[in-house]
Amino acid sequence: MGAWVMDSVGWWYRNADGSYPTNTSMVIDGRTYRFDGRGYMRTGWVLVDGTWYYLHGSGVWVI
């Protein structure tokens, strides 16, 4: 099982094997999150494949 980790930059998710998601969306505990190129959880408006989506302050994909 993976775990959320917070450092001085923000939140990221460490998978059970020690890897972490980058430049992708991932469903964790039934909720979808988006991660940037460094693996940090995104919030606010994000552009994914030409479409804008909103991520709540908690990182959960809203629309």
MDTraj code that builds the backbone (N, CA, C; nanometers):
import mdtraj as md
import numpy as np

residues = "MET GLY ALA TRP VAL MET ASP SER VAL GLY TRP TRP TYR ARG ASN ALA ASP GLY SER TYR PRO THR ASN THR SER MET VAL ILE ASP GLY ARG THR TYR ARG PHE ASP GLY ARG GLY TYR MET ARG THR GLY TRP VAL LEU VAL ASP GLY THR TRP TYR TYR LEU HIS GLY SER GLY VAL TRP VAL ILE".split()
xyz = np.array([
    [0.0841, -0.1170, 0.0000],
    [0.0000, 0.0000, 0.0000],
    [0.0892, 0.1241, 0.0000],
    [0.0512, 0.2245, -0.0756],
    [0.1268, 0.3481, -0.0828],
    [0.0952, 0.4407, 0.0331],
    [0.1600, 0.5561, 0.0332],
    [0.1394, 0.6526, 0.1412],
    [0.1629, 0.7947, 0.0911],
    [0.0835, 0.8882, 0.1434],
    [0.1042, 1.0294, 0.1149],
    [0.2230, 1.0801, 0.1957],
    [0.3031, 1.1659, 0.1321],
    [0.4201, 1.2245, 0.1971],
    [0.4164, 1.3753, 0.1718],
    [0.4465, 1.4545, 0.2745],
    [0.4538, 1.5993, 0.2581],
    [0.5950, 1.6457, 0.2905],
    [0.6487, 1.7341, 0.2057],
    [0.7780, 1.7941, 0.2347],
    [0.7651, 1.9452, 0.2200],
    [0.8750, 2.0168, 0.2126],
    [0.8707, 2.1632, 0.2066],
    [0.8085, 2.2170, 0.0780],
    [0.7968, 2.1339, -0.0240],
    [0.7396, 2.1758, -0.1519],
    [0.5904, 2.1463, -0.1589],
    [0.5479, 2.0316, -0.1100],
    [0.4071, 1.9939, -0.1166],
    [0.3862, 1.8463, -0.0903],
    [0.2706, 1.7982, -0.1358],
    [0.2325, 1.6581, -0.1167],
    [0.2681, 1.5743, -0.2379],
    [0.3131, 1.4531, -0.2133],
    [0.3347, 1.3556, -0.3199],
    [0.2958, 1.2194, -0.2669],
    [0.2813, 1.1233, -0.3571],
    [0.2346, 0.9907, -0.3189],
    [0.3416, 0.8879, -0.3516],
    [0.3861, 0.8157, -0.2498],
    [0.4865, 0.7112, -0.2694],
    [0.4148, 0.5775, -0.2814],
    [0.4325, 0.5109, -0.3946],
    [0.3742, 0.3785, -0.4148],
    [0.4433, 0.2766, -0.3243],
    [0.3815, 0.1611, -0.3084],
    [0.4357, 0.0555, -0.2219],
    [0.5766, 0.0134, -0.2635],
    [0.6063, 0.0234, -0.3937],
    [0.7391, -0.0176, -0.4418],
    [0.8432, 0.0951, -0.4337],
    [0.8036, 0.2100, -0.3772],
    [0.8950, 0.3228, -0.3621],
    [0.8911, 0.4219, -0.4768],
    [0.8249, 0.3874, -0.5864],
    [0.8125, 0.4790, -0.6996],
    [0.7031, 0.5816, -0.6687],
    [0.6904, 0.6807, -0.7554],
    [0.5843, 0.7788, -0.7379],
    [0.5352, 0.8235, -0.8751],
    [0.4055, 0.8608, -0.8849],
    [0.3489, 0.9007, -1.0136],
    [0.3998, 1.0386, -1.0561],
    [0.4287, 1.0543, -1.1849],
    [0.4682, 1.1837, -1.2403],
    [0.3928, 1.2074, -1.3699],
    [0.3532, 1.3335, -1.3925],
    [0.2819, 1.3727, -1.5149],
    [0.1661, 1.2798, -1.5468],
    [0.0891, 1.2456, -1.4461],
    [-0.0210, 1.1530, -1.4670],
    [-0.1303, 1.1753, -1.3642],
    [-0.2431, 1.1130, -1.3892],
    [-0.3522, 1.1092, -1.2925],
    [-0.3520, 0.9706, -1.2308],
    [-0.3995, 0.9626, -1.1069],
    [-0.4000, 0.8343, -1.0377],
    [-0.5179, 0.8295, -0.9419],
    [-0.5870, 0.7161, -0.9402],
    [-0.6966, 0.6963, -0.8458],
    [-0.6382, 0.6368, -0.7181],
    [-0.6621, 0.7060, -0.6067],
    [-0.6143, 0.6630, -0.4754],
    [-0.7341, 0.6638, -0.3817],
    [-0.7650, 0.5506, -0.3241],
    [-0.8801, 0.5387, -0.2335],
    [-1.0088, 0.5900, -0.2970],
    [-1.0270, 0.5621, -0.4267],
    [-1.1496, 0.5986, -0.4960],
    [-1.1573, 0.7426, -0.5427],
    [-1.0518, 0.8201, -0.5229],
    [-1.0495, 0.9601, -0.5656],
    [-0.9353, 0.9797, -0.6653],
    [-0.9596, 1.0670, -0.7642],
    [-0.8588, 1.0904, -0.8672],
    [-0.7757, 1.2134, -0.8335],
    [-0.6447, 1.1994, -0.8473],
    [-0.5493, 1.3070, -0.8220],
    [-0.4622, 1.3242, -0.9457],
    [-0.4031, 1.4424, -0.9610],
    [-0.3118, 1.4704, -1.0716],
    [-0.1759, 1.5071, -1.0132],
    [-0.0695, 1.4568, -1.0762],
    [0.0663, 1.4812, -1.0286],
    [0.1494, 1.5489, -1.1369],
    [0.2355, 1.6410, -1.0947],
    [0.3187, 1.7137, -1.1908],
    [0.4439, 1.6335, -1.2274],
    [0.5324, 1.6943, -1.3041],
    [0.6522, 1.6261, -1.3515],
    [0.7510, 1.5872, -1.2434],
    [0.7402, 1.6510, -1.1272],
    [0.8276, 1.6154, -1.0151],
    [0.7577, 1.5219, -0.9172],
    [0.6310, 1.4892, -0.9458],
    [0.5572, 1.3965, -0.8606],
    [0.4696, 1.4615, -0.7560],
    [0.4638, 1.5950, -0.7555],
    [0.3823, 1.6627, -0.6556],
    [0.2360, 1.6714, -0.6982],
    [0.1477, 1.6595, -0.6000],
    [0.0042, 1.6683, -0.6233],
    [-0.0316, 1.8087, -0.6713],
    [-0.1125, 1.8157, -0.7750],
    [-0.1579, 1.9433, -0.8300],
    [-0.2870, 1.9862, -0.7629],
    [-0.3120, 2.1173, -0.7617],
    [-0.4388, 2.1737, -0.7175],
    [-0.4756, 2.2859, -0.8129],
    [-0.6003, 2.3305, -0.8074],
    [-0.6454, 2.4389, -0.8940],
    [-0.6737, 2.3888, -1.0349],
    [-0.6741, 2.4815, -1.1299],
    [-0.7021, 2.4470, -1.2688],
    [-0.5790, 2.3867, -1.3349],
    [-0.5994, 2.2760, -1.4063],
    [-0.4906, 2.2117, -1.4800],
    [-0.5379, 2.1796, -1.6211],
    [-0.4481, 2.1905, -1.7165],
    [-0.4768, 2.1583, -1.8559],
    [-0.4224, 2.0193, -1.8856],
    [-0.5129, 1.9280, -1.9228],
    [-0.4744, 1.7898, -1.9512],
    [-0.5254, 1.7537, -2.0900],
    [-0.4349, 1.7262, -2.1811],
    [-0.4709, 1.6875, -2.3180],
    [-0.5701, 1.7846, -2.3813],
    [-0.5475, 1.9149, -2.3623],
    [-0.6299, 2.0171, -2.4251],
    [-0.7595, 2.0502, -2.3538],
    [-0.7851, 1.9912, -2.2396],
    [-0.9070, 2.0172, -2.1628],
    [-0.8698, 2.0644, -2.0229],
    [-0.9415, 2.1672, -1.9743],
    [-0.9182, 2.2189, -1.8401],
    [-0.9991, 2.1417, -1.7377],
    [-0.9354, 2.1125, -1.6244],
    [-1.0002, 2.0433, -1.5125],
    [-0.9672, 2.1179, -1.3840],
    [-1.0555, 2.1040, -1.2854],
    [-1.0313, 2.1694, -1.1567],
    [-1.0025, 2.0662, -1.0490],
    [-0.8963, 2.0908, -0.9738],
    [-0.8579, 2.0042, -0.8629],
    [-0.8751, 2.0829, -0.7336],
    [-0.9547, 2.0295, -0.6424],
    [-0.9815, 2.0923, -0.5128],
    [-0.8498, 2.1166, -0.4386],
    [-0.8517, 2.2003, -0.3373],
    [-0.7326, 2.2266, -0.2565],
    [-0.6751, 2.1012, -0.1934],
    [-0.7612, 1.9999, -0.1760],
    [-0.7158, 1.8709, -0.1227],
    [-0.6517, 1.7856, -0.2312],
    [-0.6565, 1.8357, -0.3566],
    [-0.6002, 1.7624, -0.4689],
    [-0.6991, 1.6753, -0.5432],
    [-0.8193, 1.6573, -0.4884],
    [-0.9189, 1.5706, -0.5517],
    [-0.9702, 1.6346, -0.6803],
    [-0.9755, 1.5548, -0.7856],
    [-1.0244, 1.5960, -0.9169],
    [-1.1733, 1.6243, -0.9050],
    [-1.2156, 1.7499, -0.9313],
    [-1.3561, 1.7882, -0.9183],
    [-1.4263, 1.7831, -1.0531],
    [-1.3731, 1.8560, -1.1522],
    [-1.4317, 1.8546, -1.2872],
    [-1.3206, 1.8552, -1.3900],
])
top = md.Topology()
chain = top.add_chain()
for i, resn in enumerate(residues, 1):
    res = top.add_residue(resn, chain, resSeq=i)
    for name in ("N", "CA", "C"):
        top.add_atom(name, md.element.get_by_symbol(name[0]), res)
traj = md.Trajectory(xyz[None], top)
